[in-house]
Amino acid sequence: MHCGTARNIWRNYTIPPNSTLEDFYEIGAPGSGFMVQEWSDRTPGKQNESRINTNTYPGCWPMTEVFMKKDEQNRTIQSVSTRFFDLHSGIQNMSVFTPPALCKNAQRPMIDTEQSSVHVMSEGTGKWSDGDTVFDTGSGEEGSGEESLESGELFGERSGERFDGILKM
């Protein structure tokens, strides 16, 4: 079982605010396909980025999204296309979105790069363990790491060169 915190903000795939209906057409064989709407937030005042969404009609289910970003010279520097497949109406079991009880007291593994071993740091306590000893990062004990080490930080030294970072899980 994996317990963790979401790293990215949830991306809402609905029709962008202030969008314009650009097209309305049928996908599939005539008479047996389904209707879609194409929406865009392309406007003269918004020149650096734009989105084009294709959604079912009726229902407004997302089918595709194209995101484009431009640089100062109006050249496209990023383009991301997203497609949605096998969509089903309704969620049969809402409990799939409830974190397991085990996750309430989960600890985040930490990497001590100097020793190439994994340590566990208790969330919000400033304490970590190598499995045998518990260290308080604010106490200055031997092996305690940084004075103000935060949960989720990478810590240690490699060849005398100190580095910091965030451990992504």
C-alpha positions in Angstrom: 0.0 0.0 0.0 1.3 3.4 -0.9 0.6 6.5 1.2 1.6 9.9 0.1 0.8 13.5 -0.7 -0.2 14.7 -4.2 2.7 16.6 -5.7 0.7 18.5 -8.3 -2.4 20.6 -8.2 -5.5 18.9 -9.7 -5.9 19.9 -13.3 -9.6 20.7 -14.1 -10.4 19.5 -17.6 -13.6 21.5 -18.0 -14.2 24.2 -20.6 -11.9 27.1 -19.8 -13.4 30.2 -18.4 -14.2 32.9 -21.0 -14.1 30.4 -23.8 -15.7 30.7 -27.2 -17.6 27.9 -28.9 -15.6 27.4 -32.1 -17.2 24.3 -33.7 -19.9 21.7 -33.3 -19.7 18.4 -35.2 -20.3 14.7 -35.2 -17.6 12.1 -34.5 -18.1 8.6 -36.0 -20.3 7.3 -38.7 -23.2 9.6 -39.8 -26.2 9.0 -37.6 -24.4 6.5 -35.3 -21.6 8.8 -33.9 -21.9 11.4 -31.2 -21.9 15.2 -31.2 -19.0 17.2 -29.8 -18.3 20.9 -29.2 -14.9 22.5 -29.6 -14.2 25.4 -27.2 -11.2 27.7 -27.1 -9.9 30.5 -24.9 -7.9 32.1 -27.8 -8.5 35.8 -27.6 -6.5 38.8 -28.9 -5.6 39.9 -25.4 -4.3 36.5 -24.4 -1.4 35.9 -26.7 1.0 33.8 -24.6 -1.0 30.7 -24.1 -4.3 29.1 -25.2 -6.4 26.0 -24.8 -8.7 24.2 -27.2 -11.1 21.6 -25.6 -13.3 19.1 -27.4 -16.2 18.0 -25.2 -19.2 15.7 -25.8 -22.6 17.2 -26.3 -24.7 16.7 -24.4 -22.9 15.9 -21.2 -19.7 18.0 -21.7 -17.3 15.0 -21.1 -13.7 15.9 -22.0 -12.4 14.2 -25.1 -9.3 16.2 -26.0 -7.4 19.2 -24.8 -4.6 21.0 -26.6 -2.5 23.5 -24.6 -0.1 25.9 -26.4 2.3 28.4 -24.9 4.2 31.0 -26.9 7.4 33.0 -26.3 7.9 36.8 -26.7 8.4 36.4 -30.4 5.0 34.6 -30.7 6.6 31.2 -31.5 5.0 28.1 -30.0 7.5 26.8 -27.4 5.2 24.2 -25.7 2.3 22.2 -27.0 0.6 19.5 -24.9 -2.2 17.3 -26.2 -4.4 15.3 -23.9 -6.9 12.6 -25.0 -9.5 10.8 -22.9 -10.6 7.2 -23.5 -13.0 4.7 -22.0 -15.0 7.2 -20.0 -17.9 5.7 -17.9 -20.7 7.6 -16.3 -20.8 7.6 -12.5 -18.5 6.3 -9.8 -19.5 2.9 -8.5 -17.4 3.1 -5.3 -16.6 6.5 -3.9 -14.4 5.0 -1.1 -11.6 4.6 -3.7 -10.9 8.3 -3.0 -10.6 7.9 0.8 -7.0 7.4 2.0 -6.6 4.1 4.0 -6.4 4.6 7.8 -2.8 3.4 7.6 -1.9 6.6 5.8 -2.9 8.8 8.7 0.3 7.9 10.6 2.5 7.3 7.6 6.2 8.3 7.7 8.1 9.5 4.7 11.4 7.7 3.9 14.4 9.9 3.7 17.7 9.3 1.8 21.0 10.0 3.5 23.2 10.2 0.5 26.4 10.0 2.5 25.6 6.6 3.8 23.4 5.6 0.9 20.7 4.3 3.2 17.1 5.2 3.7 15.9 6.9 6.9 12.4 7.6 8.0 11.4 11.1 9.2 8.2 11.6 11.2 6.0 14.2 9.6 6.3 17.6 11.4 8.4 16.4 14.3 11.9 17.1 13.0 13.0 13.6 14.0 14.3 10.8 11.9 15.4 7.3 12.4 18.0 5.0 10.8 16.2 2.0 12.2 18.2 1.8 15.4 18.5 5.3 16.6 16.1 8.3 16.6 17.7 11.6 15.8 16.3 15.1 16.5 17.3 17.4 13.7 17.2 20.5 15.8 19.2 19.2 18.7 22.6 19.1 17.1 23.2 15.4 18.0 25.8 13.5 16.0 24.3 12.4 12.7 21.3 14.7 13.1 21.8 16.4 9.7 20.8 20.0 9.1 19.7 22.3 12.0 16.3 23.0 10.4 15.8 19.9 8.2 12.2 19.8 6.9 10.3 16.6 6.2 10.8 15.6 2.6 14.3 17.2 2.2 17.2 15.4 0.8 20.3 15.9 2.9 23.9 14.8 3.0 27.3 15.4 1.4 29.0 13.8 -1.5 32.8 14.2 -1.9 32.7 17.1 0.5 30.1 18.9 -1.7 26.9 19.7 0.2 23.6 19.6 -1.6 19.9 20.0 -0.7 16.8 19.1 -2.5 13.3 17.7 -2.1 12.8 13.9 -2.1 10.1 13.1 -4.6 8.1 10.0 -3.8 
